[in-house]
Amino acid sequence: MAVLPEPVQNLALAFERLPGIGPKTAARLTFYLLRAPDEVSRQLAEALLALKSQTALCENCFNITRAGQSLCEICANPERDESLICVVEEPLDALAIERTAAFKGRYHVLHGVLSPIEGIGPEDLKIRPLLERVQRGGVREIILATNPSLEGDATALYLRQQLLPLGVRVTRLARGLPVGGDLEYADQNTLLRALAGRQEMD
């Protein structure tokens, strides 16, 4: 059996490490790039390098922003309601809610969920900065928009326990979202209904 050259094997293995890409898809992508004009590979390589070197986290909400900018576009926008904060697990979840064009507040990205099995506790997430934002005052409502999964629900319950003593209203997205699903894959209408039908947490 012929063995592929090492550069080809290395790229296919690199693609396989990406979520949702198996060996066959990795091989197809690798051979596409092998046949494509040099400019395609060059643009991909430059984009990958820029992804790391030209991005950073917003100092306020921990969403993705350009390197050198302390605030993301949403936090820097004076027209956004800073008294309304939507807490999400990942930047992709904030992007999904933004696509509905219904939410006019700001975000707070946790960068994960509580998962004792994987050793992820409150100190591993951006929970303390959220509590500090609320303690500074001016926040009237926190919308907990974690995914409707076991870990997402546990994270929402923990946040509720931490936030209620601070005198802020705590709501959760309505159950228009499928249990076990991810926000990034929900369609706009489902997200819109879930956002509009958010409820107090019991």
VOBA-1610 file (N, C-alpha, C; in pm, whole numbers, padded with zeros to 5 digits, always signed):
BEGIN
Met+00085-00119+00000Met+00000+00000+00000Met+00088+00124+00000Ala+00060+00215-00091Ala+00139+00337-00100Ala+00114+00426+00021Val+00222+00485+00070Val+00212+00576+00183Val+00215+00719+00131Leu+00126+00802+00180Leu+00122+00941+00135Leu+00242+01017+00192Pro+00287+01118+00118Pro+00397+01200+00170Pro+00360+01262+00305Glu+00461+01283+00388Glu+00438+01331+00524Glu+00358+01463+00530Pro+00387+01563+00444Pro+00308+01687+00451Pro+00158+01664+00428Val+00126+01570+00339Val-00016+01540+00312Val-00079+01474+00434Gln-00008+01376+00491Gln-00059+01309+00610Gln-00076+01407+00726Asn+00020+01497+00743Asn+00015+01592+00854Asn-00106+01685+00843Leu-00134+01732+00721Leu-00248+01822+00703Leu-00379+01748+00727Ala-00389+01625+00677Ala-00510+01545+00698Ala-00533+01521+00847Leu-00426+01491+00921Leu-00437+01470+01066Leu-00478+01599+01137Ala-00426+01712+01089Ala-00462+01842+01148Ala-00610+01870+01128Phe-00662+01842+01008Phe-00805+01861+00982Phe-00891+01770+01070Glu-00844+01648+01092Glu-00919+01552+01174Glu-00938+01600+01318Arg-00848+01683+01364Arg-00859+01734+01501Arg-00970+01838+01516Leu-01021+01889+01404Leu-01128+01988+01408Leu-01261+01919+01438Pro-01351+01986+01512Pro-01480+01923+01545Pro-01563+01897+01420Gly-01623+01779+01416Gly-01714+01745+01306Gly-01645+01697+01180Ile-01513+01683+01183Ile-01442+01639+01063Ile-01380+01503+01088Gly-01425+01404+01011Gly-01371+01269+01021Gly-01261+01248+00920Pro-01207+01127+00914Pro-01095+01096+00823Pro-01126+01122+00676Lys-01249+01087+00632Lys-01282+01105+00490Lys-01290+01253+00452Thr-01355+01331+00536Thr-01365+01475+00509Thr-01228+01539+00515Ala-01147+01498+00611Ala-01011+01551+00623Ala-00930+01521+00497Ala-00945+01400+00445Ala-00873+01363+00322Ala-00923+01445+00204Arg-01054+01465+00194Arg-01109+01545+00083Arg-01057+01688+00088Leu-01057+01748+00208Leu-01007+01885+00221Leu-00859+01893+00184Thr-00784+01796+00230Thr-00640+01795+00204Thr-00612+01786+00054Phe-00681+01695-00014Phe-00656+01679-00158Phe-00714+01795-00239Tyr-00818+01858-00188Tyr-00867+01980-00255Tyr-00759+02087-00253Leu-00699+02107-00134Leu-00594+02209-00122Leu-00470+02172-00203Leu-00443+02043-00214Leu-00328+01997-00291Leu-00345+02032-00440Arg-00468+02022-00490Arg-00496+02052-00631Arg-00525+02200-00658Ala-00567+02272-00554Ala-00607+02412-00571Ala-00487+02501-00605Pro-00513+02617-00664Pro-00404+02711-00691Pro-00332+02750-00561Asp-00206+02785-00574Asp-00126+02821-00456Asp-00191+02933-00375Glu-00262+03022-00443Glu-00323+03137-00375Glu-00426+03093-00271Val-00498+02985-00298Val-00599+02935-00204Val-00533+02890-00074Ser-00427+02813-00085Ser-00355+02767+00034Ser-00292+02883+00109Arg-00238+02980+00034Arg-00176+03096+00097Arg-00278+03177+00176Gln-00396+03198+00116Gln-00501+03273+00186Gln-00547+03201+00311Leu-00559+03069+00303Leu-00599+02990+00419Leu-00495+03000+00530Ala-00368+02987+00493Ala-00259+02995+00592Ala-00257+03133+00658Glu-00272+03238+00580Glu-00271+03375+00634Glu-00390+03397+00726Ala-00506+03345+00687Ala-00626+03361+00770Ala-00610+03288+00903Leu-00549+03169+00901Leu-00528+03094+01025Leu-00431+03167+01118Leu-00325+03223+01062Leu-00229+03297+01144Leu-00293+03423+01203Ala-00373+03493+01122Ala-00439+03615+01168Ala-00543+03585+01274Leu-00604+03467+01267Leu-00705+03428+01365Leu-00649+03436+01507Lys-00524+03397+01524Lys-00462+03399+01655Lys-00395+03532+01687Ser-00328+03590+01587Ser-00249+03710+01615Ser-00330+03839+01615Gln-00446+03839+01550Gln-00522+03963+01536Gln-00655+03962+01611Thr-00673+03867+01701Thr-00794+03865+01782Thr-00758+03862+01930Ala-00853+03904+02011Ala-00836+03905+02156Ala-00975+03892+02219Leu-00980+03893+02352Leu-01107+03889+02423Leu-01142+04028+02474Cys-01270+04063+02461Cys-01321+04189+02515Cys-01298+04191+02666Glu-01248+04301+02718Glu-01220+04311+02861Glu-01348+04318+02945Asn-01460+04349+02881Asn-01585+04364+02955Asn-01669+04236+02954Cys-01690+04180+02833Cys-01782+04066+02820Cys-01714+03936+02780Phe-01586+03942+02741Phe-01508+03825+02701Phe-01552+03764+02569Asn-01620+03844+02487Asn-01648+03803+02350Asn-01522+03826+02267Ile-01522+03780+02144Ile-01406+03798+02057Ile-01404+03940+02003Thr-01286+04000+02000Thr-01269+04133+01941Thr-01135+04138+01871Arg-01108+04248+01804Arg-00978+04263+01736Arg-00868+04288+01838Ala-00750+04237+01810Ala-00635+04261+01897Ala-00610+04411+01906Gly-00580+04459+02024Gly-00554+04601+02043Gly-00678+04680+02083Gln-00797+04620+02071Gln-00920+04686+02112Gln-00963+04627+02246Ser-00984+04713+02345Ser-01021+04662+02477Ser-01166+04617+02482Leu-01253+04677+02398Leu-01395+04642+02397Leu-01437+04589+02261Cys-01528+04493+02261Cys-01586+04445+02135Cys-01683+04550+02081Glu-01732+04529+01960Glu-01822+04626+01897Glu-01951+04643+01976Ile-02000+04537+02037Ile-02126+04544+02112Ile-02108+04625+02240Cys-02002+04598+02315Cys-01977+04672+02439Cys-01943+04818+02413Ala-01884+04845+02298Ala-01846+04982+02265Ala-01962+05062+02206Asn-02073+04994+02176Asn-02188+05060+02114Asn-02276+05124+02222Pro-02282+05258+02228Pro-02361+05326+02332Pro-02511+05303+02319Glu-02557+05254+02204Glu-02700+05230+02184Glu-02746+05097+02243Arg-02652+05010+02282Arg-02690+04882+02343Arg-02724+04905+02490Asp-02824+04834+02538Asp-02873+04847+02675Asp-02778+04775+02771Glu-02699+04851+02846Glu-02601+04790+02936Glu-02665+04737+03065Ser-02794+04763+03085Ser-02862+04711+03204Ser-02917+04570+03181Leu-02905+04521+03058Leu-02956+04389+03021Leu-02839+04306+02968Ile-02806+04199+03040Ile-02692+04114+03002Ile-02739+03973+02973Cys-02701+03923+02857Cys-02732+03786+02818Cys-02605+03703+02836Val-02613+03602+02922Val-02498+03517+02953Val-02502+03394+02863Val-02394+03373+02788Val-02385+03259+02696Val-02260+03178+02725Glu-02258+03056+02674Glu-02144+02968+02696Glu-02024+03007+02611Glu-02047+03033+02483Glu-01938+03057+02388Glu-01971+03174+02297Pro-01869+03235+02234Pro-01894+03345+02140Pro-01991+03308+02028Leu-01989+03183+01981Leu-02082+03141+01876Leu-02228+03154+01919Asp-02254+03137+02050Asp-02390+03149+02101Asp-02436+03295+02095Ala-02347+03388+02126Ala-02381+03530+02114Ala-02410+03564+01969Leu-02332+03509+01878Leu-02354+03532+01735Leu-02490+03481+01692Ala-02530+03364+01744Ala-02661+03307+01710Ala-02774+03399+01757Ile-02762+03453+01877Ile-02866+03543+01928Ile-02866+03675+01851Glu-02749+03722+01813Glu-02741+03846+01734Glu-02813+03832+01601Arg-02811+03713+01542Arg-02877+03692+01413Arg-03028+03712+01421Thr-03086+03701+01541Thr-03230+03724+01554Thr-03264+03872+01542Ala-03167+03959+01566Ala-03186+04105+01564Ala-03290+04151+01666Ala-03317+04067+01769Ala-03419+04100+01868Ala-03359+04145+02000Phe-03235+04111+02025Phe-03173+04142+02154Phe-03092+04269+02142Lys-03120+04366+02230Lys-03054+04497+02223Lys-02966+04524+02344Gly-02944+04420+02425Gly-02859+04438+02542Gly-02716+04402+02511Arg-02644+04360+02615Arg-02504+04321+02599Arg-02487+04176+02642Tyr-02368+04124+02623Tyr-02343+03983+02649Tyr-02237+03964+02758His-02233+03840+02806His-02121+03795+02889His-02094+03651+02849Val-01972+03625+02802Val-01936+03492+02753Val-01859+03417+02862Leu-01911+03302+02901Leu-01851+03223+03009Leu-01729+03143+02963His-01723+03110+02836His-01618+03024+02780His-01622+02884+02840Gly-01743+02827+02841Gly-01761+02690+02887Gly-01877+02678+02984Val-01891+02560+03042Val-01994+02532+03141Val-01933+02451+03254Leu-02002+02451+03367Leu-01958+02370+03480Leu-01967+02222+03443Ser-01862+02150+03470Ser-01860+02006+03441Ser-01764+01938+03538Pro-01817+01895+03654Pro-01730+01829+03753Pro-01658+01706+03697Ile-01722+01634+03605Ile-01660+01515+03546Ile-01532+01551+03472Glu-01535+01667+03404Glu-01417+01711+03330Glu-01328+01803+03414Gly-01365+01821+03540Gly-01284+01905+03628Gly-01298+02054+03603Ile-01411+02095+03545Ile-01434+02238+03519Ile-01523+02295+03628Gly-01468+02382+03708Gly-01541+02445+03817Gly-01564+02593+03790Pro-01629+02664+03883Pro-01659+02807+03864Pro-01536+02892+03836Glu-01422+02854+03897Glu-01300+02934+03879Glu-01243+02919+03738Asp-01288+02820+03663Asp-01238+02799+03526Asp-01319+02876+03422Leu-01430+02935+03464Leu-01517+03010+03374Leu-01510+03158+03408Lys-01569+03240+03323Lys-01570+03386+03345Lys-01690+03425+03431Ile-01702+03359+03546Ile-01814+03386+03636Ile-01785+03504+03728Arg-01667+03509+03786Arg-01632+03619+03876Arg-01646+03756+03808Pro-01595+03772+03684Pro-01614+03902+03617Pro-01761+03937+03596Leu-01847+03837+03576Leu-01991+03863+03563Leu-02046+03918+03694Leu-02012+03856+03804Leu-02059+03902+03934Leu-02007+04043+03963Glu-01885+04070+03922Glu-01828+04204+03942Glu-01901+04308+03858Arg-01943+04271+03736Arg-02021+04364+03652Arg-02152+04400+03720Val-02218+04300+03778Val-02345+04324+03846Val-02324+04408+03972Gln-02218+04379+04047Gln-02191+04452+04171Gln-02161+04599+04146Arg-02108+04632+04028Arg-02079+04772+03997Arg-02208+04853+03980Gly-02320+04784+03964Gly-02450+04853+03954Gly-02490+04880+03810Gly-02618+04914+03793Gly-02669+04949+03662Gly-02726+04832+03583Val-02717+04711+03638Val-02771+04593+03569Val-02906+04558+03629Arg-03010+04550+03546Arg-03144+04520+03598Arg-03186+04376+03570Glu-03131+04315+03463Glu-03170+04177+03432Glu-03054+04100+03371Ile-03043+03975+03415Ile-02947+03881+03358Ile-03028+03770+03291Ile-03007+03749+03161Ile-03071+03639+03089Ile-02970+03525+03080Leu-03002+03412+03139Leu-02914+03296+03133Leu-02947+03217+03007Ala-02858+03222+02910Ala-02881+03157+02781Ala-02782+03043+02759Thr-02759+02968+02865Thr-02676+02849+02848Thr-02756+02743+02774Asn-02687+02649+02712Asn-02754+02545+02634Asn-02843+02458+02723Pro-02955+02408+02669Pro-03046+02324+02749Pro-02993+02181+02761Ser-02881+02169+02828Ser-02818+02039+02852Ser-02798+02024+03002Leu-02753+01909+03045Leu-02729+01886+03187Leu-02629+01987+03243Glu-02519+02006+03170Glu-02416+02099+03215Glu-02465+02244+03206Gly-02538+02275+03098Gly-02591+02411+03082Gly-02690+02446+03191Asp-02778+02351+03226Asp-02874+02374+03333Asp-02805+02389+03469Ala-02704+02305+03493Ala-02629+02314+03620Ala-02559+02448+03631Thr-02504+02496+03521Thr-02436+02626+03520Thr-02536+02738+03546Ala-02653+02729+03483Ala-02758+02831+03503Ala-02804+02834+03649Leu-02823+02717+03709Leu-02865+02712+03849Leu-02759+02770+03942Tyr-02634+02740+03913Tyr-02525+02796+03994Tyr-02523+02948+03982Leu-02534+02998+03859Leu-02533+03143+03838Leu-02651+03210+03908Arg-02767+03147+03901Arg-02884+03203+03969Arg-02858+03218+04118Gln-02799+03116+04180Gln-02768+03121+04323Gln-02673+03234+04356Gln-02579+03261+04266Gln-02481+03366+04288Gln-02538+03505+04262Leu-02631+03514+04167Leu-02681+03645+04123Leu-02798+03698+04205Leu-02889+03611+04250Leu-03007+03658+04321Leu-02976+03743+04444Pro-02876+03707+04526Pro-02844+03792+04641Pro-02798+03933+04602Leu-02761+03952+04477Leu-02714+04083+04431Leu-02829+04174+04390Gly-02953+04122+04400Gly-03070+04205+04373Gly-03100+04229+04227Val-03057+04139+04141Val-03082+04154+03998Val-03184+04050+03955Arg-03266+04084+03855Arg-03363+03989+03801Arg-03289+03885+03718Val-03318+03758+03741Val-03252+03649+03669Val-03357+03571+03590Thr-03340+03566+03458Thr-03432+03493+03372Thr-03356+03388+03293Arg-03430+03295+03235Arg-03371+03186+03156Arg-03445+03181+03023Leu-03378+03149+02916Leu-03446+03136+02787Leu-03558+03033+02799Ala-03670+03062+02732Ala-03783+02969+02734Ala-03743+02839+02665Arg-03820+02735+02691Arg-03784+02603+02640Arg-03829+02581+02496Gly-03814+02682+02415Gly-03836+02662+02272Gly-03718+02593+02209Leu-03610+02580+02287Leu-03489+02516+02236Leu-03492+02367+02269Pro-03445+02283+02180Pro-03446+02140+02207Pro-03346+02103+02316Val-03385+02014+02406Val-03296+01969+02512Val-03179+01894+02449Gly-03060+01927+02494Gly-02940+01862+02441Gly-02886+01930+02315Gly-02957+02034+02266Gly-02911+02104+02146Gly-02816+02217+02180Asp-02751+02273+02079Asp-02661+02386+02095Asp-02723+02509+02032Leu-02702+02626+02095Leu-02759+02750+02043Leu-02712+02779+01901Glu-02586+02748+01873Glu-02531+02784+01742Glu-02602+02713+01627Tyr-02672+02600+01656Tyr-02742+02526+01551Tyr-02892+02555+01546Ala-02941+02636+01639Ala-03084+02667+01642Ala-03119+02767+01532Asp-03238+02751+01472Asp-03279+02846+01370Asp-03324+02977+01435Gln-03332+03082+01355Gln-03361+03216+01408Gln-03497+03224+01475Asn-03600+03160+01416Asn-03734+03167+01474Asn-03741+03101+01611Thr-03674+02986+01624Thr-03671+02917+01754Thr-03603+03004+01858Leu-03491+03064+01821Leu-03419+03152+01914Leu-03502+03275+01949Leu-03571+03328+01851Leu-03654+03446+01873Leu-03765+03416+01974Arg-03832+03301+01958Arg-03937+03262+02052Arg-03882+03236+02191Ala-03767+03172+02196Ala-03707+03141+02326Ala-03666+03268+02398Leu-03615+03366+02323Leu-03573+03493+02383Leu-03695+03572+02432Ala-03799+03575+02351Ala-03919+03651+02387Ala-03993+03585+02505Gly-03986+03453+02514Gly-04059+03380+02619Gly-03975+03344+02740Arg-03866+03417+02762Arg-03782+03386+02878Arg-03863+03402+03006Gln-03826+03325+03108Gln-03904+03320+03231Gln-03814+03335+03354Glu-03878+03371+03465Glu-03805+03372+03592Glu-03762+03230+03625Met-03646+03215+03683Met-03602+03083+03725Met-03661+03049+03861Asp-03717+02931+03875Asp-03778+02890+04001Asp-03673+02843+04099
//
